[in-house]
């Protein structure tokens, strides 16, 4: 997936909005006012941050070299995903979906 494909996929989510609150190099995707993905535009490769269950976050980091602790985020709850071809588009979408679901679930409480 490239930056535009990630952007388009995020905007398909119900209630998803995009903004540039941190400047022109990071697109922030929110639903119900809560961030579910940050997409970096200033690196040589695509990368994004997604929210993740803390236990699953650790598992993903151990299993995939493209999954790192969340850059500039709470590393317990966020992962940075380097889009370098080592994880399939299907898997990237699953991680985006999980992040979106965690944010939506939290809103309903």
C-alpha positions as CSV (number, residue, x, y, z in Angstrom):
1,X,0.0,0.0,0.0
2,X,1.2,3.5,-0.7
3,X,0.3,6.7,1.0
4,X,-2.8,7.4,-1.2
5,X,-4.1,3.9,-0.8
6,X,-3.8,4.1,3.0
7,X,-5.5,7.5,3.0
8,X,-8.4,6.3,0.8
9,X,-8.8,3.2,3.0
10,X,-9.0,5.3,6.2
11,X,-11.6,7.7,4.6
12,X,-13.8,4.7,3.8
13,X,-14.4,4.2,7.6
14,X,-17.7,5.5,8.9
15,X,-17.2,9.0,10.4
16,X,-13.6,9.2,9.4
17,X,-12.1,12.7,9.0
18,X,-8.6,13.8,8.0
19,X,-6.7,16.9,9.2
20,X,-3.2,18.3,9.4
21,X,-3.0,19.6,13.0
22,X,0.8,18.9,13.3
23,X,1.7,20.5,10.0
24,X,1.9,19.4,6.4
25,X,4.0,16.2,7.0
26,X,1.4,14.2,9.0
27,X,-2.2,13.4,8.1
28,X,-4.3,12.6,11.2
29,X,-7.3,10.4,10.8
30,X,-10.0,10.6,13.5
31,X,-13.5,9.3,14.2
32,X,-15.7,10.8,16.8
33,X,-12.9,13.2,17.6
34,X,-10.4,10.4,18.4
35,X,-7.3,9.6,16.5
36,X,-7.1,6.1,14.9
37,X,-4.2,6.6,12.5
38,X,-1.3,9.1,11.8
39,X,0.2,8.9,8.4
40,X,3.7,10.3,7.9
41,X,4.4,12.1,4.6
42,X,8.0,13.2,5.4
43,X,9.8,9.9,5.3
44,X,11.3,8.2,2.3
45,X,8.9,5.3,2.7
46,X,5.3,5.0,3.9
47,X,4.7,4.6,7.6
48,X,1.8,5.1,9.9
49,X,0.9,4.8,13.6
50,X,-2.1,2.8,14.7
51,X,-3.6,2.1,18.1
52,X,-3.3,-1.5,19.3
53,X,-4.2,-3.7,22.2
54,X,-1.1,-3.6,24.4
55,X,-0.6,-7.4,24.4
56,X,-1.2,-7.7,20.7
57,X,1.2,-4.7,20.1
58,X,4.0,-6.7,21.8
59,X,3.2,-9.8,19.8
60,X,3.2,-7.9,16.5
61,X,6.5,-6.3,17.3
62,X,8.1,-9.7,18.0
63,X,6.7,-11.2,14.8
64,X,7.1,-8.5,12.2
65,X,10.2,-6.4,11.7
66,X,8.0,-3.7,10.1
67,X,6.1,-3.1,13.4
68,X,7.8,-0.8,15.9
69,X,6.8,0.9,19.1
70,X,4.7,4.0,18.3
71,X,6.9,6.9,17.2
72,X,6.0,10.0,19.4
73,X,3.1,8.0,20.9
74,X,2.4,6.0,24.0
75,X,4.4,2.9,23.1
76,X,2.1,0.7,25.2
77,X,-0.9,1.4,23.0
78,X,0.5,2.5,19.6
79,X,2.6,0.8,16.9
80,X,4.4,2.4,14.0
81,X,4.1,0.4,10.8
82,X,6.8,0.7,8.2
83,X,5.3,-0.1,4.8
84,X,8.1,-1.9,3.1
85,X,6.4,-4.9,1.5
86,X,7.1,-7.3,4.4
87,X,3.4,-7.2,5.5
88,X,0.6,-7.8,3.0
89,X,-2.0,-5.1,2.2
90,X,-4.5,-7.4,3.8
91,X,-2.5,-7.4,7.1
92,X,-2.0,-3.6,7.0
93,X,-5.8,-3.1,6.5
94,X,-6.4,-5.5,9.5
95,X,-4.2,-3.3,11.7
96,X,-6.0,-0.2,10.5
97,X,-9.3,-1.9,11.2
98,X,-8.2,-2.9,14.7
99,X,-7.2,0.7,15.5
100,X,-10.4,2.1,14.2
101,X,-12.4,-0.5,16.2
102,X,-10.5,0.3,19.4
103,X,-11.3,4.0,19.0
104,X,-15.0,3.4,18.2
105,X,-15.3,0.9,21.2
106,X,-13.8,3.5,23.6
107,X,-16.2,6.1,22.4
108,X,-19.2,3.9,23.2
109,X,-18.3,3.5,26.9
